[in-house]
Amino acid sequence: MEGIFGAVSTEPSDFVQDMIECLQRRPRQTAETVRIGAAHLGVVRGKHHGCHARIGRRRPWCFAIDGELREGWPIEDGLPLSDVMSQSLRSAKGGFALAVASERDLVLARDWFGRRSLFYTLLRNGRLFVFASDLKTLLACDAVPTDIDLATLTDLGVQGHPVGNATMLRNVQSVQPGHLIAVSTVGDRLELTDRCFAGPREQQMCGYSETDVLDRMEALLRDSLTRASRSAERVGVALSGGIDSAVLGLLAAETCRPVAAVTVAPSRKSPELSVAAGIAQLMGVRHEIVTLDFDQYLDAIPKSIYALESLMRRTRLVTMQCLTSTVAQFSDACLTGFGATEVFVEDSNRLDWEEARRLRRDLLSAAIEKGLPVREALEAFLETAAEPKSWQEHVEHLDWRIREWSVIRSCEAHGRAAGVDMLMPYYDDDFVNFTRSVPSQLKWDPNMRIPKYLLKAFAIRLYGYSIARSILREKSPLFAGTLGFARQFSELCSLLPDEYARRHSFREFFSQKEMLLQLDIFQWLFSTNRGASAEIDVREFLHDRGAPATALKTMPPTGGSYAQGA
């Protein structure tokens, strides 16, 4: 586990020292801090060499940063620290979580994509402020309470993820992407100010041909991959067999010389394996293949909850845990094709957004009828949910936060837990700003309705039809191959007695036994164990809650293994 942490206190305390001692007792971790005024800034480092967290001094400030800040470092000009940071970060590029402290003030900030996480809490009647890159590090401070936020449970039921700056813990907030939190001392209290400093920056393109666009795409992607090669000694590539990762893998072979490619699949017979193996052969790297059985899938569920620090509406996303833990065995960073769908697809008919809005509206109405706590942001959504929205409005007002939780958050959190930096070149600042300015008719063919037309044209231009199978491969849902395991997990949870659900403290929020079990796992990991370990035997956990041991043992695993390809 790697990242930044720190605290500000208006009264003498040993909280920071206690945090350091707690963190250093955890396996394979070290921690160090610097102090300026009332603020302590620190970093946590793990056993891997891919850590991008560091602390230092830039007079007259101290800083702690997790990730990469290529532009936007503050320059002293006599203004208050929060104003300096707000102005300088408008030009920031890179994925980062940043803390900058002066003798009197502290400022926290995240990049506008949210590629690095950052959490904080204000305690002891406003006299103690603690922050960290993840909840696990934050909970090393014994003063941080672990009460569940009931409104977040409603968020999960309606939206599938927390809303705004909320987290699973009632007294802990997340710095929102593109925001900064300024901490100032007012008398013997600390005062917090939340300010937005950034958002998507668009360029207007007029008269650019397809050739011009493809030239610019190539230059931007090569630049992003070159930076990746400088940020890590050993780089791997996640290959799914699709066009997104195939293009990145072949470009990476020319720019940053990856050490291996990794593919995760539910079995050796999965059709994507042969396609991915062909790309790995073209790249000239070894191909690591990870196939799963149900027991491995089951074992990954608590580890994913531990990494995400939240519940999962779709447990098949635990495949990300298997990917990151495998990549961490031989690399410091991993290139992924996540984000290509969002930046290249402009066809408003690709998903039934009207159906999605109807579903959310119905779920929210049911939550209100049950008297569950609902945030103002969701109540406002209910008022407008019935109104049709254009595709562009949907992207502007909703899609970025969905991406943060469905793709970016999952990728970053699992990578952090495994000690590997998960790189997403399609979410590079310059690349996103460029693709947002490209006319829709260049992103998808409106006549032939070719999805990702621009990316496919780009692939053919560079590599011809040597990657035709990736270009022609039909897009499947994320980790769709593990849907059978997800159904098996649901069947396993059905062995819990009905009395378990009827007596559960949070039965009003979730009717499914698997969600209630996830909540129990979360509470054990973060309330009972305070984030110190992710080791849970799920079958034993089910048995402790009333599932019959004989029935649990008869649930058959479906063969799978770890294998190394050519």
C-alpha positions as CSV (number, residue, x, y, z in Angstrom):
1,M,0.0,0.0,0.0
2,E,1.5,3.3,-1.1
3,G,0.4,6.9,-1.0
4,I,0.5,10.1,1.0
5,F,-1.0,11.0,4.4
6,G,-0.7,13.7,7.0
7,A,-2.5,15.8,9.7
8,V,-3.0,19.3,11.1
9,S,-3.7,19.9,14.7
10,T,-4.3,23.0,16.8
11,E,-3.3,21.3,20.0
12,P,-0.4,19.0,21.0
13,S,-1.0,15.4,19.9
14,D,0.7,12.2,19.1
15,F,-1.7,11.1,16.4
16,V,0.8,11.3,13.5
17,Q,3.4,9.4,15.4
18,D,0.8,6.8,16.4
19,M,-0.2,6.6,12.7
20,I,3.4,6.0,11.6
21,E,4.0,3.3,14.2
22,C,0.7,1.6,13.2
23,L,1.6,1.7,9.4
24,Q,5.1,0.4,10.0
25,R,3.7,-2.6,11.9
26,R,1.8,-3.6,8.7
27,P,3.7,-6.1,6.5
28,R,6.2,-4.6,4.0
29,Q,5.5,-1.0,4.7
30,T,7.6,2.0,5.7
31,A,6.5,5.6,6.4
32,E,8.2,8.9,6.7
33,T,7.1,12.5,7.4
34,V,8.1,16.2,7.2
35,R,6.7,18.9,9.4
36,I,6.0,22.6,8.8
37,G,4.0,24.7,11.2
38,A,1.1,22.6,12.6
39,A,1.1,20.3,9.6
40,H,2.7,16.9,9.2
41,L,3.0,15.5,5.6
42,G,4.1,11.9,5.0
43,V,4.4,9.1,2.5
44,V,3.8,5.4,2.8
45,R,5.9,3.1,0.7
46,G,5.5,-0.6,0.0
47,K,7.8,-3.4,-1.2
48,H,7.5,-2.5,-4.8
49,H,9.7,-0.1,-6.8
50,G,6.9,1.6,-8.7
51,C,5.9,4.1,-5.9
52,H,5.2,7.6,-7.2
53,A,4.6,9.1,-3.7
54,R,7.2,11.4,-2.4
55,I,7.6,14.3,0.0
56,G,9.9,17.3,-0.1
57,R,10.3,21.1,0.2
58,R,9.8,23.9,-2.3
59,R,10.4,27.0,-0.3
60,P,8.4,28.3,1.4
61,W,6.3,25.2,1.4
62,C,6.4,21.5,2.1
63,F,4.6,19.0,-0.2
64,A,3.5,15.4,-0.5
65,I,2.4,14.1,-3.8
66,D,1.1,10.7,-5.1
67,G,1.3,10.4,-8.9
68,E,2.5,12.8,-11.6
69,L,2.1,16.6,-11.8
70,R,3.6,17.7,-15.1
71,E,2.5,21.3,-15.0
72,G,0.9,23.5,-12.4
73,W,3.4,23.5,-9.5
74,P,2.7,26.6,-7.4
75,I,5.0,29.6,-7.7
76,E,5.4,32.0,-4.7
77,D,3.7,35.4,-5.4
78,G,2.6,36.7,-2.0
79,L,-1.0,35.4,-2.3
80,P,-2.7,33.1,0.3
81,L,-1.7,29.5,-0.4
82,S,-5.2,28.4,-1.5
83,D,-5.3,31.2,-4.1
84,V,-1.8,30.3,-5.4
85,M,-2.8,26.6,-5.7
86,S,-6.2,27.4,-7.3
87,Q,-4.5,29.5,-10.0
88,S,-1.5,27.2,-10.7
89,L,-3.5,24.0,-10.8
90,R,-5.7,25.2,-13.6
91,S,-2.9,24.2,-16.0
92,A,-2.1,21.0,-14.2
93,K,-1.6,17.8,-16.2
94,G,-1.2,14.2,-14.9
95,G,-2.8,12.0,-12.4
96,F,-2.1,13.2,-8.9
97,A,-3.2,13.7,-5.3
98,L,-1.3,16.6,-3.8
99,A,-0.8,18.1,-0.3
100,V,1.0,21.5,0.0
101,A,1.5,23.1,3.4
102,S,2.8,26.5,4.6
103,E,3.4,27.6,8.2
104,R,-0.3,28.4,8.6
105,D,-2.2,26.6,5.9
106,L,-2.7,23.3,4.1
107,V,-4.1,22.6,0.7
108,L,-5.2,19.2,-0.7
109,A,-6.0,18.7,-4.4
110,R,-6.8,15.9,-7.0
111,D,-6.5,15.9,-10.8
112,W,-9.8,16.5,-12.6
113,F,-10.1,12.8,-13.7
114,G,-9.6,11.5,-10.2
115,R,-6.8,9.2,-11.2
116,R,-5.4,9.3,-7.6
117,S,-7.7,9.1,-4.5
118,L,-7.5,11.3,-1.4
119,F,-9.6,11.2,1.7
120,Y,-9.9,13.4,4.8
121,T,-11.7,13.9,8.0
122,L,-12.1,16.7,10.6
123,L,-12.1,15.5,14.2
124,R,-12.0,16.5,17.9
125,N,-14.5,19.4,17.4
126,G,-12.5,20.9,14.5
127,R,-9.1,20.7,16.2
128,L,-7.6,17.7,14.2
129,F,-7.6,17.2,10.4
130,V,-6.3,14.0,9.0
131,F,-5.9,13.0,5.3
132,A,-4.6,10.0,3.4
133,S,-4.6,8.4,-0.1
134,D,-6.8,5.5,1.1
135,L,-9.1,4.6,4.0
136,K,-6.8,1.9,5.2
137,T,-4.0,4.5,5.9
138,L,-6.5,7.0,7.4
139,L,-7.8,4.3,9.8
140,A,-4.2,3.9,11.2
141,C,-5.3,7.0,13.2
142,D,-7.3,5.6,16.0
143,A,-9.3,8.8,16.3
144,V,-11.0,8.2,13.0
145,P,-14.5,6.6,13.6
146,T,-15.7,3.8,11.4
147,D,-19.5,4.4,11.4
148,I,-21.2,3.5,8.1
149,D,-22.7,6.4,6.2
150,L,-26.4,5.5,5.7
151,A,-26.9,7.9,2.8
152,T,-24.0,6.2,1.0
153,L,-25.8,2.9,1.2
154,T,-28.8,4.6,-0.6
155,D,-26.3,6.0,-3.2
156,L,-25.0,2.5,-3.8
157,G,-28.5,1.2,-4.3
158,V,-29.6,3.9,-6.7
159,Q,-26.4,5.0,-8.5
160,G,-24.1,2.1,-7.9
161,H,-21.4,4.4,-6.2
162,P,-21.2,7.1,-3.6
163,V,-22.4,10.6,-4.6
164,G,-20.2,13.8,-4.4
165,N,-17.5,13.6,-1.7
166,A,-19.2,10.9,0.3
167,T,-17.5,7.6,1.3
168,M,-18.7,4.4,3.1
169,L,-17.6,6.0,6.4
170,R,-19.9,8.7,7.8
171,N,-17.1,11.1,9.0
172,V,-14.8,10.6,6.1
173,Q,-15.0,12.6,2.8
174,S,-13.2,12.3,-0.5
175,V,-11.5,15.3,-2.2
176,Q,-13.6,15.5,-5.4
177,P,-11.8,15.3,-8.8
178,G,-10.7,18.8,-9.9
179,H,-11.2,20.2,-6.4
180,L,-9.0,21.5,-3.7
181,I,-9.6,21.6,0.1
182,A,-8.0,24.5,1.9
183,V,-7.4,24.0,5.7
184,S,-6.9,27.2,7.7
185,T,-6.5,27.9,11.4
186,V,-9.2,30.2,12.9
187,G,-8.6,30.6,16.6
188,D,-8.3,27.2,18.0
189,R,-10.3,25.6,15.3
190,L,-9.6,24.4,11.7
191,E,-11.7,25.7,8.9
192,L,-12.2,23.9,5.6
193,T,-13.0,25.4,2.2
194,D,-13.8,23.3,-0.9
195,R,-13.1,24.9,-4.2
196,C,-13.2,23.6,-7.8
197,F,-10.1,24.5,-9.8
198,A,-10.4,22.5,-13.0
199,G,-12.6,20.8,-15.6
200,P,-12.4,19.3,-19.1
201,R,-10.6,21.7,-21.4
202,E,-11.8,21.7,-25.0
203,Q,-10.1,22.8,-28.2
204,Q,-12.1,23.9,-31.2
205,M,-11.1,22.2,-34.5
206,C,-12.2,23.5,-37.8
207,G,-11.3,22.0,-41.2
208,Y,-9.1,19.1,-39.8
209,S,-9.1,16.0,-42.1
210,E,-9.1,12.4,-40.9
211,T,-5.4,12.2,-41.7
212,D,-4.6,15.3,-39.5
213,V,-6.6,13.7,-36.6
214,L,-4.8,10.4,-37.0
215,D,-1.4,12.2,-37.0
216,R,-2.2,14.0,-33.8
217,M,-3.5,10.9,-32.2
218,E,-0.3,9.0,-32.9
219,A,1.9,11.8,-31.6
220,L,-0.2,12.1,-28.3
221,L,-0.3,8.4,-27.6
222,R,3.5,8.0,-28.3
223,D,4.2,10.9,-26.0
224,S,2.1,9.4,-23.2
225,L,3.7,6.0,-23.6
226,T,7.2,7.5,-23.6
227,R,6.4,9.2,-20.2
228,A,5.2,5.8,-19.0
229,S,8.6,4.3,-19.8
230,R,10.3,7.0,-17.8
231,S,8.1,6.6,-14.8
232,A,8.7,2.9,-14.2
233,E,11.6,0.5,-14.6
234,R,9.4,-2.4,-15.8
235,V,6.1,-1.9,-17.7
236,G,3.5,-4.6,-18.4
237,V,0.5,-4.5,-20.8
238,A,-3.0,-5.7,-20.0
239,L,-4.3,-7.4,-23.2
240,S,-8.0,-8.2,-23.6
241,G,-7.9,-9.2,-27.2
242,G,-9.9,-6.1,-28.2
243,I,-8.8,-3.1,-30.3
244,D,-8.2,-0.8,-27.3
245,S,-5.5,-2.8,-25.7
246,A,-4.1,-4.1,-29.0
247,V,-3.3,-0.6,-30.3
248,L,-1.7,0.4,-27.0
249,G,0.3,-2.9,-26.8
250,L,1.8,-2.5,-30.3
251,L,2.6,1.2,-29.8
252,A,4.2,0.3,-26.4
253,A,6.4,-2.3,-28.0
254,E,7.9,0.5,-30.1
255,T,8.2,3.1,-27.4
256,C,8.6,1.7,-23.9
257,R,9.6,-2.0,-24.4
258,P,7.1,-3.7,-22.0
259,V,8.4,-6.9,-20.3
260,A,5.2,-8.9,-20.7
261,A,1.5,-8.9,-21.6
262,V,-1.2,-10.3,-19.3
263,T,-4.6,-11.6,-20.2
264,V,-7.2,-12.7,-17.6
265,A,-9.9,-15.1,-18.7
266,P,-12.4,-17.6,-17.1
267,S,-10.9,-20.5,-19.0
268,R,-8.3,-21.6,-21.5
269,K,-11.1,-22.0,-24.1
270,S,-12.0,-18.3,-23.9
271,P,-12.0,-16.9,-27.5
272,E,-10.2,-13.7,-26.5
273,L,-7.1,-15.7,-25.5
274,S,-6.1,-16.6,-29.0
275,V,-6.6,-13.0,-30.2
276,A,-4.5,-11.6,-27.3
277,A,-1.8,-14.2,-27.9
278,G,-1.5,-13.1,-31.5
279,I,-1.0,-9.5,-30.4
280,A,1.6,-10.5,-27.8
281,Q,3.5,-12.3,-30.5
282,L,3.4,-9.2,-32.7
283,M,4.7,-7.2,-29.7
284,G,7.5,-9.7,-29.3
285,V,6.9,-10.2,-25.5
286,R,6.0,-13.1,-23.4
287,H,2.3,-13.6,-22.7
288,E,1.1,-14.3,-19.2
289,I,-2.3,-16.0,-19.0
290,V,-4.4,-16.1,-15.9
291,T,-7.4,-18.4,-15.8
292,L,-9.7,-18.5,-12.8
293,D,-11.7,-21.1,-11.0
294,F,-14.6,-20.2,-8.7
295,D,-12.5,-20.5,-5.5
296,Q,-10.0,-18.0,-6.8
297,Y,-12.9,-15.7,-7.8
298,L,-14.4,-16.1,-4.3
299,D,-11.0,-15.4,-2.6
300,A,-10.7,-12.2,-4.7
301,I,-14.1,-10.7,-3.4
302,P,-12.8,-9.5,0.0
303,K,-9.6,-8.3,-1.6
304,S,-11.6,-6.2,-4.1
305,I,-13.7,-4.7,-1.3
306,Y,-10.5,-4.0,0.5
307,A,-9.0,-2.3,-2.5
308,L,-12.1,-0.3,-3.5
309,E,-13.0,0.5,0.1
310,S,-16.6,0.2,-1.0
311,L,-19.2,-2.4,-2.0
312,M,-19.5,-3.8,-5.5
313,R,-22.8,-3.8,-7.4
314,R,-21.1,-6.2,-9.9
315,T,-18.8,-8.8,-8.2
316,R,-17.3,-9.8,-11.6
317,L,-15.1,-6.7,-11.3
318,V,-13.0,-8.7,-8.9
319,T,-11.2,-9.9,-12.1
320,M,-9.3,-6.6,-11.8
321,Q,-7.8,-7.9,-8.5
322,C,-6.5,-11.0,-10.3
323,L,-5.1,-8.8,-13.1
324,T,-3.2,-6.4,-10.8
325,S,-1.9,-9.0,-8.5
326,T,-0.4,-10.9,-11.4
327,V,1.1,-7.8,-13.1
328,A,2.7,-6.9,-9.7
329,Q,4.8,-10.0,-9.8
330,F,6.9,-8.8,-12.7
331,S,6.3,-5.1,-13.3
332,D,6.0,-1.7,-11.6
333,A,3.4,-0.3,-14.0
334,C,0.8,-1.7,-16.3
335,L,-0.7,-0.1,-19.5
336,T,-4.5,-0.7,-19.9
337,G,-6.9,0.2,-22.7
338,F,-9.5,1.5,-20.3
339,G,-11.1,4.8,-21.4
340,A,-11.1,4.2,-25.2
341,T,-14.8,3.5,-25.3
342,E,-15.6,6.8,-23.5
343,V,-13.4,9.0,-25.6
344,F,-14.0,7.4,-29.0
345,V,-17.7,6.5,-29.0
346,E,-20.2,9.3,-29.8
347,D,-23.2,7.2,-30.9
348,S,-26.0,8.1,-28.5
349,N,-27.8,4.9,-29.3
350,R,-25.0,2.6,-28.0
351,L,-26.7,2.5,-24.6
352,D,-30.3,3.0,-23.7
353,W,-29.8,6.1,-21.5
354,E,-33.6,6.6,-21.2
355,E,-33.9,3.2,-19.7
356,A,-31.0,3.9,-17.3
357,R,-32.7,7.1,-16.2
358,R,-36.0,5.3,-15.7
359,L,-34.3,2.6,-13.6
360,R,-32.5,5.2,-11.4
361,R,-35.7,7.2,-11.0
362,D,-37.7,4.1,-9.9
363,L,-34.9,3.0,-7.4
364,L,-34.8,6.5,-5.9
365,S,-38.5,6.7,-5.6
366,A,-38.6,3.4,-3.8
367,A,-35.8,4.5,-1.4
368,I,-37.7,7.7,-0.5
369,E,-40.9,5.7,0.1
370,K,-39.0,3.4,2.5
371,G,-37.7,6.5,4.3
372,L,-34.1,5.9,3.6
373,P,-31.6,8.8,3.9
374,V,-31.3,10.5,0.5
375,R,-28.8,13.2,-0.5
376,E,-30.0,16.5,-2.0
377,A,-28.0,15.7,-5.2
378,L,-30.2,12.6,-5.7
379,E,-33.4,14.5,-4.9
380,A,-32.4,17.0,-7.6
381,F,-31.8,14.2,-10.0
382,L,-35.3,12.9,-9.3
383,E,-36.8,16.2,-10.4
384,T,-35.1,16.1,-13.8
385,A,-34.8,12.4,-14.4
386,A,-37.9,12.3,-16.6
387,E,-36.7,15.1,-18.9
388,P,-34.9,13.9,-22.1
389,K,-31.2,14.9,-22.3
390,S,-29.0,15.2,-25.3
391,W,-26.0,13.0,-25.6
392,Q,-23.6,15.9,-25.1
393,E,-25.5,17.1,-21.9
394,H,-25.3,13.6,-20.5
395,V,-21.5,13.5,-21.1
396,E,-21.0,16.9,-19.5
397,H,-23.2,16.4,-16.4
398,L,-23.2,12.7,-15.6
399,D,-20.7,10.6,-17.5
400,W,-17.4,11.8,-16.0
401,R,-18.5,10.7,-12.5
402,I,-19.7,7.4,-13.7
403,R,-16.3,6.8,-15.4
404,E,-14.5,7.7,-12.2
405,W,-16.3,4.9,-10.3
406,S,-16.8,2.3,-13.0
407,V,-13.3,2.4,-14.6
408,I,-10.8,4.9,-13.1
409,R,-11.5,4.2,-9.4
410,S,-11.5,0.4,-9.8
411,C,-8.3,0.4,-11.8
412,E,-6.5,2.8,-9.6
413,A,-7.6,1.3,-6.3
414,H,-6.8,-2.3,-7.3
415,G,-3.4,-1.2,-8.6
416,R,-2.6,0.7,-5.4
417,A,-3.5,-2.4,-3.3
418,A,-1.3,-4.6,-5.4
419,G,1.6,-2.1,-5.5
420,V,1.5,-1.5,-9.3
421,D,0.7,1.7,-11.1
422,M,-2.2,1.2,-13.6
423,L,-1.6,3.5,-16.5
424,M,-4.5,4.6,-18.8
425,P,-3.1,6.5,-21.8
426,Y,-6.5,7.0,-23.3
427,Y,-7.3,9.1,-20.2
428,D,-4.2,11.3,-20.7
429,D,-5.1,15.0,-20.3
430,D,-3.9,16.1,-23.7
431,F,-5.4,13.1,-25.5
432,V,-8.9,13.5,-23.9
433,N,-8.9,17.3,-24.6
434,F,-8.0,16.5,-28.2
435,T,-10.6,13.8,-28.8
436,R,-13.3,15.9,-27.2
437,S,-12.7,18.5,-29.9
438,V,-12.8,16.0,-32.8
439,P,-16.2,16.2,-34.7
440,S,-18.5,13.3,-34.0
441,Q,-18.6,12.1,-37.6
442,L,-14.9,11.3,-37.4
443,K,-15.3,9.2,-34.2
444,W,-17.9,6.9,-35.6
445,D,-19.2,6.2,-39.1
446,P,-22.9,7.5,-39.1
447,N,-23.7,5.6,-42.4
448,M,-22.2,2.2,-41.7
449,R,-22.5,2.7,-37.9
450,I,-19.0,1.5,-37.2
451,P,-18.2,1.9,-33.5
452,K,-14.8,3.3,-32.7
453,Y,-14.3,4.1,-36.3
454,L,-11.5,6.5,-35.7
455,L,-9.5,4.1,-33.5
456,K,-10.0,1.3,-36.0
457,A,-8.8,3.5,-38.9
458,F,-5.8,4.4,-36.7
459,A,-5.0,0.7,-36.1
460,I,-5.2,-0.2,-39.8
461,R,-3.1,2.8,-40.8
462,L,-0.3,1.8,-38.4
463,Y,-0.4,-2.0,-38.5
464,G,-2.5,-3.0,-41.5
465,Y,-4.6,-6.1,-41.2
466,S,-2.2,-8.0,-39.0
467,I,-4.5,-7.1,-36.1
468,A,-7.7,-7.6,-38.1
469,R,-9.1,-10.1,-35.5
470,S,-8.9,-7.4,-32.8
471,I,-10.5,-4.9,-35.1
472,L,-13.4,-7.2,-36.0
473,R,-13.9,-8.7,-32.5
474,E,-17.3,-7.8,-31.2
475,K,-17.1,-5.6,-28.0
476,S,-18.2,-7.6,-25.0
477,P,-19.1,-6.1,-21.5
478,L,-16.2,-5.6,-19.1
479,F,-15.1,-9.1,-17.7
480,A,-18.3,-10.6,-19.2
481,G,-16.6,-14.0,-19.1
482,T,-16.9,-14.2,-15.3
483,L,-20.7,-13.8,-15.3
484,G,-21.0,-17.5,-14.5
485,F,-18.9,-17.0,-11.3
486,A,-21.1,-14.0,-10.3
487,R,-24.2,-16.2,-10.6
488,Q,-22.4,-18.9,-8.5
489,F,-21.6,-16.4,-5.8
490,S,-25.2,-15.4,-5.7
491,E,-26.2,-19.1,-5.4
492,L,-23.7,-19.5,-2.6
493,C,-25.1,-16.5,-0.7
494,S,-28.6,-17.9,-1.1
495,L,-27.6,-20.7,1.3
496,L,-27.7,-18.1,4.1
497,P,-30.9,-18.5,6.1
498,D,-33.7,-16.0,5.5
499,E,-33.4,-15.1,9.1
500,Y,-30.0,-13.6,8.3
501,A,-31.5,-11.0,6.0
502,R,-34.6,-10.3,8.2
503,R,-32.4,-9.5,11.2
504,H,-29.6,-7.7,9.4
505,S,-29.0,-4.1,10.6
506,F,-29.1,-2.8,7.0
507,R,-31.9,-4.9,5.5
508,E,-33.8,-1.8,4.5
509,F,-31.0,-0.8,2.1
510,F,-30.4,-4.1,0.3
511,S,-32.7,-7.0,-0.4
512,Q,-30.0,-9.3,-1.9
513,K,-28.1,-11.5,0.5
514,E,-24.9,-11.0,-1.4
515,M,-25.0,-7.3,-0.9
516,L,-25.6,-7.7,2.8
517,L,-22.7,-10.2,3.0
518,Q,-20.4,-7.7,1.2
519,L,-21.4,-5.1,3.8
520,D,-20.5,-7.5,6.6
521,I,-17.1,-8.1,4.9
522,F,-16.6,-4.3,4.6
523,Q,-17.3,-3.8,8.3
524,W,-15.0,-6.6,9.3
525,L,-12.2,-5.2,7.1
526,F,-12.5,-1.5,8.1
527,S,-14.4,-1.4,11.4
528,T,-13.1,-4.5,13.2
529,N,-9.7,-4.7,11.5
530,R,-9.3,-1.0,10.7
531,G,-7.8,-1.8,7.2
532,A,-4.9,-3.8,8.5
533,S,-5.5,-6.9,6.4
534,A,-7.7,-8.3,3.6
535,E,-7.5,-12.0,4.5
536,I,-11.0,-13.6,4.7
537,D,-12.2,-17.1,4.0
538,V,-15.5,-16.3,2.3
539,R,-16.9,-19.9,2.8
540,E,-16.1,-19.7,6.5
541,F,-17.5,-16.2,6.7
542,L,-20.8,-17.6,5.2
543,H,-20.8,-20.5,7.6
544,D,-20.4,-18.2,10.6
545,R,-23.6,-16.4,9.5
546,G,-25.7,-19.6,9.2
547,A,-24.9,-21.1,5.8
548,P,-24.7,-24.9,6.2
549,A,-21.1,-26.2,6.0
550,T,-22.1,-29.3,4.0
551,A,-23.8,-27.3,1.3
552,L,-20.9,-24.8,1.1
553,K,-18.4,-27.6,0.5
554,T,-20.5,-29.1,-2.3
555,M,-20.4,-26.0,-4.4
556,P,-18.0,-27.2,-7.1
557,P,-15.0,-25.1,-8.4
558,T,-14.8,-24.9,-12.2
559,G,-11.1,-25.6,-13.0
560,G,-8.6,-22.9,-13.8
561,S,-5.0,-22.0,-13.4
562,Y,-2.2,-19.6,-13.8
563,A,-0.2,-20.3,-17.0
564,Q,2.5,-18.7,-19.0
565,G,2.1,-18.5,-22.8
566,A,4.6,-18.1,-25.5
